[in-house]
Amino acid sequence: MWHWHERERIPGWQAAAANGDTEAMLHLARAAKHSHSPDAEAEAERWLRSAADLGDLEAVHKLGVLLWRRGEHEDGEALVQSAALKGHQDAIAMMGQFCERRGDLEGADAWFCKVSADDDSS
């Protein structure tokens, strides 16, 4: 959850992001999303892409969801699937939802069972 007082941390996140800190990039993406500026989505996407390019699975997942919600279903789902195949739990669950929306209940069940199986092994 974003808290408005966190905006004071933006300069520090920007400095950390400039040094390749993907967690800082995720914070900046969230801050951009909540800024309500005209270019908020583009800025959030830029930070998510930067973190995803560095291999951050949370960024890959969030970027995929952003693209999917924007109507770029094929590209969005491909990104979510890549994070899911590397074990990102939220991405695995999202893949189940994508399959369910398409009416692929067998595929949905397989993804949802993977979430359950991974949760049981923790």
C-alpha positions as CSV (number, residue, x, y, z in Angstrom):
1,M,0.0,0.0,0.0
2,W,1.3,3.5,-0.9
3,H,1.4,6.1,1.8
4,W,1.7,9.8,0.7
5,H,4.4,10.5,3.2
6,E,6.6,8.0,1.3
7,R,7.1,10.7,-1.4
8,E,9.9,12.0,0.8
9,R,11.8,8.8,0.0
10,I,11.7,9.2,-3.7
11,P,15.1,10.9,-4.1
12,G,16.7,8.1,-2.2
13,W,15.0,5.5,-4.4
14,Q,16.0,7.4,-7.5
15,A,19.7,7.3,-6.4
16,A,19.4,3.6,-5.5
17,A,17.7,2.8,-8.8
18,A,20.5,4.6,-10.7
19,N,22.8,2.0,-9.1
20,G,20.7,-0.9,-10.3
21,D,18.6,-1.5,-7.1
22,T,15.5,-3.2,-8.4
23,E,13.6,-2.9,-5.1
24,A,14.0,0.9,-5.4
25,M,12.7,0.7,-9.0
26,L,9.6,-1.2,-7.8
27,H,9.0,1.6,-5.2
28,L,9.4,4.2,-7.9
29,A,6.9,2.4,-10.1
30,R,4.4,2.3,-7.3
31,A,5.0,6.0,-6.5
32,A,4.5,6.9,-10.2
33,K,1.3,4.9,-10.3
34,H,-0.1,6.8,-7.3
35,S,1.1,10.2,-8.5
36,H,-2.0,10.6,-10.8
37,S,0.2,12.6,-13.2
38,P,-0.7,12.4,-16.9
39,D,2.4,10.2,-17.6
40,A,2.0,8.1,-14.4
41,E,1.4,4.8,-16.3
42,A,4.3,5.4,-18.7
43,E,6.7,6.2,-15.8
44,A,5.6,3.2,-13.8
45,E,6.1,1.0,-16.9
46,R,9.6,2.5,-17.4
47,W,10.6,1.6,-13.8
48,L,9.1,-1.9,-14.1
49,R,10.9,-2.6,-17.4
50,S,14.2,-1.4,-15.9
51,A,13.8,-3.8,-12.9
52,A,12.5,-6.6,-15.2
53,D,15.5,-6.2,-17.5
54,L,17.6,-6.8,-14.4
55,G,15.8,-10.1,-13.7
56,D,13.5,-9.0,-10.9
57,L,10.6,-11.5,-11.0
58,E,8.2,-9.2,-9.1
59,A,8.8,-6.5,-11.8
60,V,8.3,-9.0,-14.6
61,H,5.0,-10.1,-13.0
62,K,3.8,-6.5,-12.4
63,L,4.8,-5.4,-15.9
64,G,2.9,-8.3,-17.4
65,V,-0.2,-7.4,-15.4
66,L,0.1,-3.7,-16.4
67,L,0.3,-4.7,-20.1
68,W,-2.5,-7.2,-19.8
69,R,-4.8,-4.6,-18.1
70,R,-3.9,-2.2,-20.9
71,G,-5.2,-4.7,-23.5
72,E,-1.9,-6.1,-24.5
73,H,-3.0,-9.6,-23.5
74,E,-0.5,-11.7,-25.4
75,D,2.6,-9.7,-24.2
76,G,1.3,-9.3,-20.7
77,E,0.5,-13.0,-20.3
78,A,3.9,-14.0,-21.8
79,L,5.6,-11.9,-19.1
80,V,3.5,-13.3,-16.3
81,Q,4.1,-16.8,-17.5
82,S,7.9,-16.2,-17.6
83,A,7.7,-15.2,-13.9
84,A,5.4,-18.1,-13.1
85,L,7.7,-20.6,-14.7
86,K,10.5,-19.3,-12.5
87,G,8.4,-19.9,-9.4
88,H,6.9,-16.4,-8.6
89,Q,3.8,-17.3,-6.6
90,D,1.6,-14.3,-7.6
91,A,2.4,-14.9,-11.2
92,I,1.5,-18.6,-10.9
93,A,-1.9,-17.7,-9.5
94,M,-2.4,-15.0,-12.2
95,M,-1.7,-17.7,-14.9
96,G,-4.5,-19.7,-13.3
97,Q,-6.8,-16.7,-13.6
98,F,-5.8,-16.1,-17.2
99,C,-6.6,-19.7,-18.1
100,E,-9.9,-19.5,-16.2
101,R,-11.0,-16.3,-18.1
102,R,-10.3,-18.1,-21.4
103,G,-12.4,-21.1,-20.2
104,D,-9.4,-23.3,-20.0
105,L,-10.4,-24.9,-16.7
106,E,-7.9,-27.7,-17.0
107,G,-5.0,-25.2,-17.5
108,A,-6.4,-23.1,-14.6
109,D,-6.5,-26.1,-12.3
110,A,-2.9,-27.0,-13.2
111,W,-1.7,-23.6,-12.3
112,F,-3.8,-23.3,-9.1
113,C,-2.5,-26.8,-8.0
114,K,1.1,-25.6,-8.5
115,V,0.4,-22.7,-6.2
116,S,-1.1,-25.1,-3.6
117,A,1.8,-27.5,-4.1
118,D,4.4,-24.8,-3.7
119,D,2.6,-23.4,-0.6
120,D,2.6,-26.9,1.0
121,S,6.3,-27.3,0.5
122,S,7.2,-24.1,2.3
